[in-house]
């Protein structure tokens, strides 16, 4: 079995990616690899932050690895929170506060179109590759559901009336931006003959 190191401390993300790639690849997070590191996200694009993560981990381990960065882009807020999604309400990455800030900024705005965009930077045998997944949708007026993480309680993907937080993982994966990017990663690895 091929092991792929995911440059994240977020076990929810590891679980989501593992559910997409199946059993042929074992996805492990930083803590499972014995790495205690919070990789900064200093850049202005998701692509650069994803690359920062994969390059940092590759530099430390020399292992095949990938980094991922996701942003929620809300049309009425000119793309906010975007690359600052995890730190929208402050450096402590408190998603309860992030949700409150997002809903307060939107207020009674009726145009609630939004999209999640995920970018994966894979370093495979020393070469970097990039994959992107997008999920169009809208922001609900109030949080709903208890599954998932982050902005899931307020994001309703196009084609559904449920928020991501009202879906189980299988249902979420039918829409997920992260799954779309991970599907491209898996296709690349299969074509590479892993």
VMD Tcl script that draws the C-alpha trace (Angstrom):
set ca {
  {0.00 0.00 0.00}
  {1.26 3.47 -0.89}
  {1.45 5.94 2.01}
  {0.87 9.58 1.25}
  {1.61 12.21 3.88}
  {-0.99 14.96 4.11}
  {0.49 18.24 5.39}
  {-2.32 18.96 7.85}
  {-3.16 18.75 11.55}
  {-6.89 18.64 10.73}
  {-8.02 15.03 11.20}
  {-11.38 15.87 9.59}
  {-9.56 16.68 6.34}
  {-7.53 13.45 6.57}
  {-10.74 11.45 7.01}
  {-12.40 13.21 4.05}
  {-9.45 12.61 1.72}
  {-9.08 8.98 2.87}
  {-12.76 8.38 2.06}
  {-12.10 9.60 -1.49}
  {-8.85 7.79 -2.29}
  {-9.99 4.40 -1.02}
  {-7.85 1.61 0.35}
  {-5.06 1.59 -2.21}
  {-3.47 4.67 -0.65}
  {-3.01 5.25 3.07}
  {-3.35 8.94 3.88}
  {-1.69 10.03 7.12}
  {-1.65 13.46 8.73}
  {1.27 15.19 10.37}
  {0.55 13.91 13.88}
  {0.35 10.30 12.62}
  {3.80 10.83 11.09}
  {5.13 12.14 14.41}
  {5.47 15.70 13.08}
  {4.42 18.46 15.47}
  {4.26 21.46 13.19}
  {1.72 24.16 12.39}
  {2.65 25.25 8.88}
  {1.92 28.92 8.28}
  {-0.36 30.13 5.49}
  {1.31 33.47 4.74}
  {0.41 33.83 1.08}
  {-2.37 35.64 -0.78}
  {-3.54 32.66 -2.84}
  {-4.74 29.16 -2.05}
  {-2.25 27.80 -4.59}
  {0.74 29.36 -2.81}
  {-0.43 28.21 0.64}
  {-0.99 24.63 -0.56}
  {2.47 24.66 -2.11}
  {4.01 26.07 1.10}
  {2.58 23.14 3.03}
  {3.71 20.40 0.64}
  {7.18 21.89 0.16}
  {7.68 22.32 3.91}
  {6.76 18.70 4.62}
  {8.74 17.37 1.67}
  {11.76 19.33 2.86}
  {11.45 17.76 6.32}
  {10.72 14.18 5.27}
  {11.55 13.61 1.60}
  {8.28 11.64 1.46}
  {5.62 11.82 -1.25}
  {3.17 14.28 0.26}
  {0.54 16.87 -0.43}
  {-0.73 20.09 1.03}
  {-4.20 21.53 0.62}
  {-5.78 24.90 1.14}
  {-9.47 25.67 0.87}
  {-11.28 28.95 0.74}
  {-14.92 29.94 0.92}
  {-15.56 32.70 -1.63}
  {-18.78 34.69 -1.16}
  {-19.85 36.76 -4.16}
  {-21.59 39.56 -2.23}
  {-18.48 39.97 -0.06}
  {-16.13 40.33 -3.05}
  {-14.70 36.84 -2.49}
  {-14.33 37.00 1.29}
  {-13.26 35.18 3.36}
  {-11.25 33.47 0.58}
  {-7.65 32.68 1.44}
  {-8.29 33.93 5.00}
  {-11.17 31.47 5.59}
  {-9.60 29.69 8.58}
  {-8.56 32.99 10.21}
  {-11.50 35.15 9.14}
  {-12.34 36.25 12.70}
  {-8.76 36.10 14.01}
  {-5.56 34.10 14.25}
  {-7.04 31.60 16.74}
  {-8.92 29.83 13.88}
  {-12.22 29.70 15.80}
  {-14.85 28.53 13.33}
  {-17.71 29.53 15.61}
  {-16.47 33.11 15.46}
  {-15.77 32.79 11.72}
  {-19.39 31.74 11.13}
  {-20.72 34.61 13.23}
  {-18.58 37.12 11.34}
  {-19.64 35.73 7.96}
  {-23.35 35.82 8.77}
  {-23.03 39.31 10.29}
  {-21.20 40.62 7.19}
  {-23.90 39.15 4.93}
  {-26.74 40.40 7.13}
  {-30.00 40.38 5.18}
  {-28.24 40.28 1.78}
  {-30.38 38.16 -0.54}
  {-27.62 37.28 -3.02}
  {-25.90 34.56 -1.00}
  {-24.06 32.82 -3.82}
  {-20.75 31.32 -2.75}
  {-18.31 28.64 -3.66}
  {-15.77 26.48 -1.92}
  {-12.47 26.16 -3.76}
  {-9.86 23.57 -2.78}
  {-6.32 23.44 -4.13}
  {-4.02 20.45 -3.63}
  {-0.27 20.65 -4.13}
  {1.19 17.16 -4.54}
  {4.90 16.43 -4.44}
  {5.35 13.04 -6.09}
  {8.85 11.66 -6.61}
  {10.26 15.16 -6.13}
  {8.03 16.97 -8.66}
  {5.16 19.28 -7.69}
  {1.70 19.01 -9.27}
  {-1.45 21.05 -8.60}
  {-5.14 20.09 -8.61}
  {-8.27 22.18 -7.99}
  {-11.86 21.43 -7.04}
  {-14.79 23.86 -6.90}
  {-18.24 23.46 -5.33}
  {-20.79 26.16 -6.17}
  {-23.55 26.91 -3.68}
  {-25.00 29.48 -1.35}
  {-24.85 30.60 2.28}
  {-27.83 29.86 4.52}
  {-29.28 32.53 6.80}
  {-28.45 30.50 9.91}
  {-26.28 27.48 10.79}
  {-27.91 24.06 10.33}
  {-26.62 20.59 11.13}
  {-23.90 19.16 13.33}
  {-21.71 17.11 10.99}
  {-18.61 18.32 9.21}
  {-16.46 21.26 10.25}
  {-15.62 24.84 9.39}
  {-18.26 26.60 7.31}
  {-20.23 23.38 6.68}
  {-23.23 24.49 8.82}
  {-23.94 27.46 6.51}
  {-22.92 26.19 3.07}
  {-25.63 24.68 0.84}
  {-24.16 23.13 -2.32}
  {-25.92 23.70 -5.63}
  {-28.35 20.85 -6.25}
  {-29.21 20.36 -2.57}
  {-31.37 21.98 0.11}
  {-29.13 20.70 2.91}
  {-26.04 22.31 4.35}
  {-22.84 20.24 4.33}
  {-23.30 19.89 8.11}
  {-26.66 18.15 7.53}
  {-25.02 15.50 5.32}
  {-23.07 12.39 6.12}
  {-19.65 12.05 4.48}
  {-20.91 9.97 1.54}
  {-23.57 12.56 0.71}
  {-21.13 15.46 1.14}
  {-18.67 13.74 -1.21}
  {-21.24 13.93 -4.02}
  {-20.68 17.70 -4.03}
  {-17.39 18.31 -2.25}
  {-14.74 20.64 -3.63}
  {-12.11 18.67 -1.71}
  {-13.32 15.42 -3.28}
  {-13.16 16.95 -6.76}
  {-9.54 17.98 -6.19}
  {-8.71 14.62 -4.57}
  {-10.29 12.74 -7.50}
  {-7.83 14.51 -9.80}
  {-4.97 13.57 -7.48}
  {-6.06 9.91 -7.47}
  {-6.41 9.87 -11.25}
  {-2.90 11.29 -11.57}
  {-1.50 8.65 -9.20}
  {-3.25 5.83 -11.09}
  {-1.89 7.12 -14.39}
  {1.55 7.30 -12.74}
  {1.28 3.61 -11.89}
  {1.54 3.93 -8.12}
}
mol new
graphics top color blue
foreach p $ca { graphics top sphere $p radius 0.5 }
foreach p [lrange $ca 0 end-1] q [lrange $ca 1 end] { graphics top cylinder $p $q radius 0.2 }
display resetview
